[in-house]
Amino acid sequence: MPSPSERNASKFQRHLNGIKHITNHDQDPEKIKIENFIGFMRVPLGLAGPLHIRMPGGVEKDICAPMATTEAAMIASCCRGCKAFNVSGGIEFHALSQGMSRAPAFRFDSPREACLFARRIRDYGSDIAKVAESTSRHLRFQGIVPHVIGSWAHVVFRYTCGDAAGQNMVSFATETACAWLMKTQLTAELEIRDFCEEGQMSSEKKASWGHVTTSRGVEVIAWGKLSDGVCRSVFKCSTERLHQIMLVGQEGNFRNGQHGHNIDVANVLAAIFIATGQDAACVTDASWSQLTMEYDQSSRDLQLSLYFPSLPVGVVGGGTAYETQQEGLKIIQCAGAGMKEQFAGIIACFALALDLSTAASVATNTFAGSHAKMAHGRSDHRQRAKM
């Protein structure tokens, strides 16, 4: 009998005519956890850094970050930001909190019953915790927040998930808790008519203000200081000029109504997520971040900080189980238990390094030229434009 992977290959053969690079691999298809597996899409992988990072507890490390990307100038720019921060003493980070959510919704005959349910559901918190935590030894129940919308009561369940990102973990825990709740006296008294496992108030894989007010992932802040001398040496501009251009960008951000304030952190998020087995779609969850610039007029030092309220990452489970992604986690020194918050902090540090370098290229009007040079191997784009 042909295996499932062999049957898949036969079913899709006519779609794979002329395809060689994608299907050329030596992996056992039975160990791949996606459907209709045909091969691998190879993304160029580069190393950014090393970046000197000061961690909580006084530990300091020089770290390189694997970045899977097709963006030609991005890794070079990040390395330039790392160089500037390294000369200035490195970057420090702190993880502030973490959590993961799932938000089922319960239907009633009218808003009256939904309101009564919202008032009483917290009384069942300890029982819900026991049921939910019974589904995983790593999961810890943090609490619930009810919201009434028409005749539906949406309830946001919050957890911590150990070293896993935890989206699947909280799904199973919440489904189990809801099934238990539907058998309680509360259901009979208030006549819960129906429920669904997700009413979209967890905002998974969507940008939302909820990810800013309550962490869905790891909440982390990274910061570093840049002297005027280092700025002139590495970026060929003063810290005053750099600060001015960053403020201009911040004002443009406000006028345009953008989600958060940063330069281009999504480049680092996507590249490291892919290289280390994170759910790449969760870059959307992490898309809100706040870059803060503090310029000291007397010393001419520029302090930069980058705050992420929600970085949904993990070092176990999901795509981190694949051998290639495990190697990515080893490179960034975050493979193994207890490394989740360190991993989030390191990502924030490299994102800050890229933001600094990109802002400097804008301040010196070399942004377009550097992209043209790196992507096409030429530096004469301005001369060509004049022809």
Beta strands, then each sheet from edge to edge (+ up, - down):
strand 1: 45-54
strand 2: 60-68
strand 3: 91-102
strand 4: 105-107
strand 5: 140-149
strand 6: 152-160
strand 7: 194-196
strand 8: 217-226
strand 9: 290-295
strand 10: 302-311
sheet 1: 2+ 1- 3- 6+ 4- 7+
sheet 2: 2+ 1- 3- 8+ 10- 9+
sheet 3: 2+ 1- 3- 6+ 5-
end
